[in-house]
Amino acid sequence: MTTDRYTFTYVTLFGKFSISEDGEGNICGLYLPCNNLPCAIDRETEAIAEAASQLKEYLSGSRRAFDVPLSYEGSDFQTAVWKRILEIPYGKTATYSEIAEDIGSPGASRAVGTACGKNAIPIFIPCHRVVPSSGGIGSYAGGKIMKNKLLKLEAEFL
């Protein structure tokens, strides 16, 4: 078992995206244009190349779902939130409170927001599809402009 982590950066029309692999072929990080990169070996692995290909297809509107192995670590609550977010269909949204209720924690909508903020694989785990029930688009680790671009992209290609 290797413990090396690999990261490679790609330029897209949405900016620079860096994708990380855990050394075992699982995607474990996606760093949006405004995020800092962790220390890692700069290498384009097969898993990273496939994830990048799928990401570029998504950003061009020709892909609606991802098919790459993911690796993420978090609390049981965070993992439940991320698994529920993976069920939100392309072009649709769910509210923080709906997700909290769906995972059996009604009233924990703020904690859902915190879990979204801890998501290390945005877009692949589409936390941009989670919005406040009060309206608007809410916060996003990649910034509100990026979240709005992603939501508009999906709405355009429905």
C-alpha positions as a Markdown table, in Angstrom:
| # | Residue | x | y | z |
|---|---|---|---|---|
| 1 | Met | 0.0 | 0.0 | 0.0 |
| 2 | Thr | 1.4 | 3.4 | -1.0 |
| 3 | Thr | 0.9 | 6.6 | 0.9 |
| 4 | Asp | 1.9 | 8.9 | -1.8 |
| 5 | Arg | -0.6 | 11.5 | -2.9 |
| 6 | Tyr | -0.5 | 12.8 | -6.4 |
| 7 | Thr | -1.9 | 16.0 | -7.8 |
| 8 | Phe | -2.0 | 17.5 | -11.3 |
| 9 | Thr | -3.4 | 20.8 | -12.5 |
| 10 | Tyr | -5.5 | 21.5 | -15.6 |
| 11 | Val | -6.5 | 24.7 | -17.2 |
| 12 | Thr | -10.2 | 24.9 | -18.2 |
| 13 | Leu | -12.6 | 27.7 | -19.2 |
| 14 | Phe | -13.6 | 27.9 | -15.6 |
| 15 | Gly | -10.0 | 28.4 | -14.4 |
| 16 | Lys | -7.3 | 26.1 | -13.0 |
| 17 | Phe | -8.5 | 22.9 | -11.4 |
| 18 | Ser | -6.1 | 20.5 | -9.5 |
| 19 | Ile | -7.1 | 16.9 | -9.0 |
| 20 | Ser | -5.6 | 14.7 | -6.3 |
| 21 | Glu | -5.4 | 10.9 | -6.1 |
| 22 | Asp | -4.7 | 8.9 | -2.9 |
| 23 | Gly | -2.0 | 6.7 | -4.5 |
| 24 | Glu | -4.4 | 3.8 | -4.9 |
| 25 | Gly | -6.4 | 5.1 | -7.8 |
| 26 | Asn | -9.1 | 7.0 | -5.9 |
| 27 | Ile | -9.8 | 10.6 | -6.4 |
| 28 | Cys | -9.5 | 12.4 | -3.0 |
| 29 | Gly | -9.3 | 16.1 | -3.8 |
| 30 | Leu | -10.5 | 18.7 | -6.3 |
| 31 | Tyr | -9.0 | 22.1 | -5.8 |
| 32 | Leu | -11.0 | 24.9 | -7.4 |
| 33 | Pro | -9.3 | 28.0 | -8.8 |
| 34 | Cys | -9.3 | 29.9 | -5.4 |
| 35 | Asn | -8.1 | 27.0 | -3.2 |
| 36 | Asn | -4.6 | 26.3 | -1.9 |
| 37 | Leu | -3.0 | 23.0 | -2.9 |
| 38 | Pro | -1.7 | 20.5 | -0.4 |
| 39 | Cys | 1.8 | 19.1 | -0.6 |
| 40 | Ala | 1.8 | 16.2 | -3.1 |
| 41 | Ile | 3.8 | 14.7 | -5.9 |
| 42 | Asp | 3.1 | 16.5 | -9.2 |
| 43 | Arg | 2.2 | 13.6 | -11.5 |
| 44 | Glu | -0.7 | 12.9 | -13.8 |
| 45 | Thr | -1.8 | 9.4 | -12.9 |
| 46 | Glu | -4.3 | 7.3 | -14.9 |
| 47 | Ala | -6.9 | 8.0 | -12.3 |
| 48 | Ile | -6.3 | 11.8 | -12.3 |
| 49 | Ala | -6.3 | 11.8 | -16.2 |
| 50 | Glu | -9.7 | 10.0 | -16.2 |
| 51 | Ala | -11.1 | 12.4 | -13.6 |
| 52 | Ala | -9.8 | 15.4 | -15.5 |
| 53 | Ser | -11.4 | 14.0 | -18.8 |
| 54 | Gln | -14.7 | 13.6 | -17.0 |
| 55 | Leu | -14.5 | 17.0 | -15.4 |
| 56 | Lys | -13.8 | 18.7 | -18.8 |
| 57 | Glu | -16.8 | 16.8 | -20.3 |
| 58 | Tyr | -18.9 | 18.0 | -17.4 |
| 59 | Leu | -17.8 | 21.6 | -17.8 |
| 60 | Ser | -18.6 | 21.5 | -21.5 |
| 61 | Gly | -22.1 | 20.2 | -20.8 |
| 62 | Ser | -21.6 | 16.7 | -22.3 |
| 63 | Arg | -21.5 | 14.8 | -19.0 |
| 64 | Arg | -24.1 | 14.8 | -16.2 |
| 65 | Ala | -22.6 | 12.2 | -13.8 |
| 66 | Phe | -19.1 | 11.1 | -12.8 |
| 67 | Asp | -17.8 | 7.5 | -12.8 |
| 68 | Val | -14.5 | 7.7 | -10.9 |
| 69 | Pro | -13.7 | 6.1 | -7.6 |
| 70 | Leu | -13.7 | 8.5 | -4.8 |
| 71 | Ser | -12.0 | 8.5 | -1.4 |
| 72 | Tyr | -13.1 | 10.8 | 1.4 |
| 73 | Glu | -12.7 | 10.9 | 5.1 |
| 74 | Gly | -15.0 | 12.6 | 7.6 |
| 75 | Ser | -17.2 | 12.0 | 10.5 |
| 76 | Asp | -20.2 | 9.7 | 10.2 |
| 77 | Phe | -22.4 | 12.8 | 9.8 |
| 78 | Gln | -20.2 | 14.3 | 7.1 |
| 79 | Thr | -20.1 | 11.0 | 5.2 |
| 80 | Ala | -23.9 | 10.7 | 5.4 |
| 81 | Val | -24.2 | 14.3 | 4.0 |
| 82 | Trp | -21.8 | 13.6 | 1.2 |
| 83 | Lys | -23.5 | 10.4 | 0.2 |
| 84 | Arg | -26.9 | 12.2 | 0.2 |
| 85 | Ile | -25.4 | 15.0 | -2.0 |
| 86 | Leu | -24.3 | 12.4 | -4.5 |
| 87 | Glu | -28.0 | 11.6 | -5.0 |
| 88 | Ile | -29.0 | 15.1 | -6.1 |
| 89 | Pro | -29.7 | 14.9 | -9.8 |
| 90 | Tyr | -27.9 | 17.0 | -12.4 |
| 91 | Gly | -29.6 | 20.4 | -12.7 |
| 92 | Lys | -31.5 | 20.0 | -9.5 |
| 93 | Thr | -30.9 | 21.4 | -6.0 |
| 94 | Ala | -31.7 | 20.4 | -2.5 |
| 95 | Thr | -31.8 | 22.6 | 0.6 |
| 96 | Tyr | -29.5 | 22.2 | 3.6 |
| 97 | Ser | -32.6 | 21.4 | 5.7 |
| 98 | Glu | -33.9 | 18.8 | 3.3 |
| 99 | Ile | -30.5 | 17.0 | 3.4 |
| 100 | Ala | -30.5 | 17.2 | 7.2 |
| 101 | Glu | -34.0 | 15.7 | 7.4 |
| 102 | Asp | -33.1 | 13.0 | 4.7 |
| 103 | Ile | -30.2 | 11.7 | 6.8 |
| 104 | Gly | -32.2 | 11.6 | 10.0 |
| 105 | Ser | -30.9 | 14.8 | 11.6 |
| 106 | Pro | -33.7 | 17.4 | 11.3 |
| 107 | Gly | -32.6 | 20.7 | 12.5 |
| 108 | Ala | -29.0 | 20.2 | 11.6 |
| 109 | Ser | -29.0 | 22.3 | 8.5 |
| 110 | Arg | -26.1 | 24.4 | 9.7 |
| 111 | Ala | -24.1 | 21.2 | 10.3 |
| 112 | Val | -25.0 | 20.2 | 6.7 |
| 113 | Gly | -23.5 | 23.5 | 5.6 |
| 114 | Thr | -20.4 | 22.8 | 7.5 |
| 115 | Ala | -20.1 | 19.3 | 6.0 |
| 116 | Cys | -20.4 | 20.9 | 2.5 |
| 117 | Gly | -17.6 | 23.2 | 3.4 |
| 118 | Lys | -15.4 | 20.2 | 4.4 |
| 119 | Asn | -16.1 | 18.4 | 1.1 |
| 120 | Ala | -12.6 | 17.8 | -0.4 |
| 121 | Ile | -14.0 | 16.7 | -3.8 |
| 122 | Pro | -16.4 | 19.5 | -4.9 |
| 123 | Ile | -18.1 | 19.0 | -8.3 |
| 124 | Phe | -17.5 | 15.2 | -8.1 |
| 125 | Ile | -19.5 | 15.4 | -4.8 |
| 126 | Pro | -21.8 | 18.2 | -6.1 |
| 127 | Cys | -22.2 | 20.4 | -3.0 |
| 128 | His | -22.9 | 23.3 | -5.4 |
| 129 | Arg | -26.4 | 21.8 | -5.7 |
| 130 | Val | -27.1 | 22.5 | -2.0 |
| 131 | Val | -28.9 | 25.8 | -1.4 |
| 132 | Pro | -30.6 | 27.6 | 1.5 |
| 133 | Ser | -34.3 | 27.1 | 1.9 |
| 134 | Ser | -34.6 | 30.9 | 2.4 |
| 135 | Gly | -33.5 | 31.5 | -1.2 |
| 136 | Gly | -30.3 | 32.5 | -3.0 |
| 137 | Ile | -27.5 | 30.1 | -3.7 |
| 138 | Gly | -25.6 | 30.2 | -0.3 |
| 139 | Ser | -21.9 | 29.7 | 0.3 |
| 140 | Tyr | -19.4 | 27.6 | -1.6 |
| 141 | Ala | -15.8 | 26.7 | -1.0 |
| 142 | Gly | -15.0 | 27.9 | -4.6 |
| 143 | Gly | -16.8 | 31.1 | -4.1 |
| 144 | Lys | -20.3 | 32.3 | -4.9 |
| 145 | Ile | -19.3 | 33.2 | -8.5 |
| 146 | Met | -18.1 | 29.6 | -9.2 |
| 147 | Lys | -21.2 | 28.1 | -7.5 |
| 148 | Asn | -23.5 | 30.3 | -9.7 |
| 149 | Lys | -21.5 | 29.3 | -12.8 |
| 150 | Leu | -21.9 | 25.6 | -12.0 |
| 151 | Leu | -25.7 | 25.9 | -11.3 |
| 152 | Lys | -26.2 | 27.9 | -14.5 |
| 153 | Leu | -24.1 | 25.4 | -16.5 |
| 154 | Glu | -26.3 | 22.6 | -15.3 |
| 155 | Ala | -29.5 | 24.5 | -16.0 |
| 156 | Glu | -28.4 | 25.4 | -19.5 |
| 157 | Phe | -27.8 | 21.7 | -20.5 |
| 158 | Leu | -30.9 | 20.2 | -18.9 |
